């Protein structure tokens, strides 16, 4: 089977090809390990050199700037790929424009198309462009299959779009070769953190869109009665952190993603904030999964799939907007940690195998023969 994959190059604050990071890189790698040929197109929404990239597993990526020349380069490149080795199916991901474009490419090649939804793309700013949301829904409705990152998103798609093809949940995975239990003292020394203090914190988007002020408010409440408690943060941020300045707030800035497990293993409690929003209800709480893989006590917002991931353990949950409740949960996890089991956390190869089945089903149903 030959899969033509289309997605954007920059996503979740990373560069697909430079950082070789995350779902859009790992799933094609897993498919390639299953002897599926992948030709990938990474559309860059920022000017980047038009480069080719051959991955370790043999995925052939081509980076194309979406503007200004992308619309002119893309058809010729796709035709060349198809002539050299006929495409059996298109896999489109990353946002509404890529899903819409992927469906158009599939129709032109007369092959099926599967859409991968790693977030609720309707919550992205791009869908405010007139007509884009309707076009995206039409693409989902016509797709030969859809993969979603959470059960909540799968239910949302079925209820609001009613697609003709199957909807398969393919959650994000955790690189368990990187995210695993490490020596806490060594991790703290590696990051220059206090070695004997109590440390709570998070890594990821330090942004109010995730309800991050809950964490800062909870920390300030706890810090008043615990002089040995520190809050450690790392990641992209808005101005929210600056509004909650504190002498025991330790800001590590932007960490390379491969150093994130060092931070998580340095913590006594890892916190995952979220909001019950059009984004938050359907996103996959990756930092929660990574913290669980490191066997760190966690507290997470009781939103979307996060509740099931901690097996509805009330000691690990708080209600978004309730800083006092979050403070109480953190205090409880510091004094008597509860550890949910690792049920539901898989590696990328497991996820790729499920995606391969979905792609194969779409090809068989469409009767593609090359």
N, C-alpha and C positions, 0 to 999 in steps of 0.2 A: 504494500500500500504506500502511495506517495501522497503526503500531506503538504499542502501549501498553507503556512501559518502567517497570519497578518496581525500585527499588534503595534502599539506605540513603543518607542525606544525608552523614553523617560517615564517612570512610574514609581509611585510610593517613595519619592525622593531619591531614587537610584537610577543608574543608567544600565539598561539591559545588557549591553555588550561590554562596557567598561568594567562594570561591577560583577557581571555574570551572576545576577542575584534573583532569587525569588521564583514565584510561580511561573512566570512567562519564560524563564530560562530553564528551570528544573523539569517542568512537564515535557517539553520537547526532548530534553536529554533522556528522560525515562522512556519516551516513545522510541527514540533511536536505539536504546539498549534492547528493545523488543524487536529489532530488525525492521522498524518502520522508517522509511526515508522521509526526512523533513527538510523542506526548503522554507526558510523563514524570511519574512520581510519586516524590518523594524522601521516604522515611520517615525522620524525625528521631528518633533514640533519645534525644536530649536536648531539653528544652523550647526551642522556637524559634518565632518568629512564623509563623503559617500564611500564607506569601507565595506569590504567583505570580511566575514568572520567565520572560521570553521571551528566548531566546538570540539571538545575532547571526544564526544560520542559521535561526531560526524554530522551534526546539524549545520547546514550551510546557510548562514545569515547574510542578508544584504541590507545595509542601512541606506535609507533614502530620505532626504529632507522632504517633509510634507509640503512645504512652501519655499520658494515659488515654483520650483521645477518638478515637484513630485507628481502632479497630475499628468505631466508629459512623459516622465521616465517610467512610471509604474506600468502602463499597459505593455510597453515593449519588453520590459524585464519579465513580466508574467508570461508573455507569449513565448519568450526564449526558454524559460524554465519548462513550460508545458510541451514545447516542441522537442526538447532534449529527453524528457521523460514525462509522459502524460500524467497530469495531476488527477488523483482519484477523489479528493475531498479538500475543501477549504475549512480551516480552523481559524476563526476570527475572535479576537479578545481585546481587552484593555479599556475600551470606552465605546460610547454610542457610535461615533463616526467610523471607527474601525469595524464594528459589527455591521453597519449599513453597507460600507464599502465591501466587506467580505462577502455579503450576500450578492452584491452586484457582480463581483468577480466570479462567484460560483455559477451564477446564471449564464454569464458569458462563456464559461468553460463547459457548461452543461454537466456540472457535477454537484453533489450535495454539499451542504454547509452546516457546520456545527459552531455554535457560539458559546464562548466561555465567559461567564459573568463572575469576576472575582470581587465585585462590589455591586451595589445598586447603582448602575450607571446613570439612572434617572436623577440621582442626587448630585451628580457632577455639574459644575457650572456651565459646561458646554451645552447641556440640554435646554438651557434657557434660550438658545438660538431658535427663532420661530421655525416650526416644522420639524425640528430634529427629534423631539420626543416621539412624535407620531411616526416618523420614519423608523426610529429604533424599535418601536413596538411592532410595526409591520414586519421588520426583519426578524424579530423574535417569533412572531406568529408563524412566519413562513419557514423558519429554520428546520432542518432535518433532525436536530437534536440540540439541547442546551445543557451545559454543565454550570452549576452554581456553587458558590463557595460555602454556603450555609443552608441548613434546612429551612430557616426563616425566609431566605431569599427564594428558595425553590417554591415554597408555599405562596409567596407574594407573586411570583411570575405566573404560577398556575391560576391564581385567583384574578389577577388583573389583566393578563394577556391571553391566556388560554391557547398556548402554542400547539401546533399540530404534531410536533415531534416530542419524543420523550424528554423529560427533565431529570437529570441525574446530579445528585449532590456529590461534588468532588472538593472536599475541604482542602485548605492549605495544609502543608506538611511541615515537619520540623526536621532540620538537619541534625539527627541524633549523634552524628559523628562530631558535631561541634557543640550542640546544646545537651549537656549532660552534667552530672554532679562533679564539682571540682572542690578543692580545698578552699574553704572560706578565707582563711588567713592569707594564703598565697594570692588569692584574687584581690583582696584588699590592698595588699602590698603592691601588687602590679599596677593598681590604679591610684596609688597614693592616698588611700582612704584610711580613716581611723581604724585601728586594728581591734580595739576592745569596746567600742561604742555600739549602740543599737542603730542599725541602718535600715531605713525603709526607702522605697523609691520606685522609679520606673524608667524605662527606655522606650523611645518612640516619639510620637507626635505630642509635643508639649503645647497643646493648642486648645483654646476654649471650645472649639467645635467638638472636642472629645469630652467636654465637661471637666477639664483638668483642674479648674479652680476648686473642685471638691477636695482634691488631694492636698492642695496648699492650705486650705482652710482647716482640714482635719489635722495636718501637721502642726499648724500654729496652736491649735487647741491642745494637742498632746505635748508639744514642746514646753508649754507653760508649767506642766507638772512633771516633766521628765527631762532633766538637764543633760542627759546623756544620749538623747535621741537626735539623729541627723537624717535629713532628707537628701537623697542623691538622685539627680536627674541627668539624662543625656538624650539628645535628639533634636530634631527640628522643632522650632518653637515660634509662637506669636509673642506678643508683649505681655502675656499673662504672668509669666514667671517673675518679671521685673516688678509687678504690683505686689508680690508676696515676698519681698526680700527678707532674709533672716540670716543671722550670723552662722547658723548651722544648716543652711541650705548649700549643698555642694553640687555645683554645676560642672559637669564634665564636657559640656559642649557636644559637638558631633563626634560620635564614636564610629569607627569602621564596624560594619555589621558583624564581622567575625570576632570583634572584641565584646560584643553585647553579652555573650554568655559569661564572660568574666565579671561584668557588672552584676548580672542577675545572681551569680553565685556568691557575690560579696554581700548581698542583702539578707536581712532577717525576714523581711516581708516585701514581696513584689506587688505593686498596685497597678491595676488596669482600669482606667477610667473610661467612661463612655456615656453617651446620651441616648435617650429613646427618640431618635430622629430618623428621617428618611435614609440617612447614611448608617447611623449607629445600630439600628434594629437588624440590619442585614449583613453587616460586615463580619469578617472572621477575626476574632481577637487573637492575633498571632502571638503577641507578646505574652498573653496568658498561656498559650500552648507551650511557648518556649520556656516560660517559668516553671510550668508543671513538669516539663521534660528534665529540667535541672533539679527538680524535687525541692523547690523553694516554696515556703508558705505563701499563699496568695490571698489577695482580696480583690474582687472584680465587681463591676457594675452588673446588676441583674437584668441584663438586656440581651435579647437574641439568643444565640447558641451558647453564650458563655455560661448560662445557668446549667445546661446539660453537661458542659465540659467539666464543671466542678461537682457534678452529680447532685445538684440541688443542695449542696452542703451550705446551710445558712451561715456558718462561721466564716465562709469565704465570700459572702455576698453583701452588697449594700445597694440602696436605692439611689439612682442618680439625683443629684441636687441635695442630698441629705448628708452634709459634711459631718454632723454629729454621729450619724449612723456609721459612716465610714471610719471615723475616729474610734468608735467602739469596736468595730470589726478588726481594725489594725491592732488595737490593744489586746484583743482576745487572741489574735494570731501570734503576737509577741509572747504572750504568757503561756498559752497552751495551743500550739500549732495543730491544725487539722490538715491532713494531706489527702486530697482525692487521688484515686488511682489514675493510671495513665490510659484508661479506656478511651478509644477514639483518636489517639495521637499516632499517626503513621508517618512513614518516610515517603519521599517523593516517588520512589519506584512503585510503591503500593498505589499511590494516586494515579500514576501514569498508566498502570494496568487497567484501572477502571475507565480512564479516558480512552484507552485503546479499544476497549469493548464497545464504548459508545460510538466511536468513529467507525468501527467495523460494522456495527448494526446499521448506521446511516448509509454506508456504501452498499451493503447488501440490500437494504430496503429500496434504494434508488436504482439498483440493477446496473451499477457502473461496471463496465468491462473494458479494460485497456490491455 
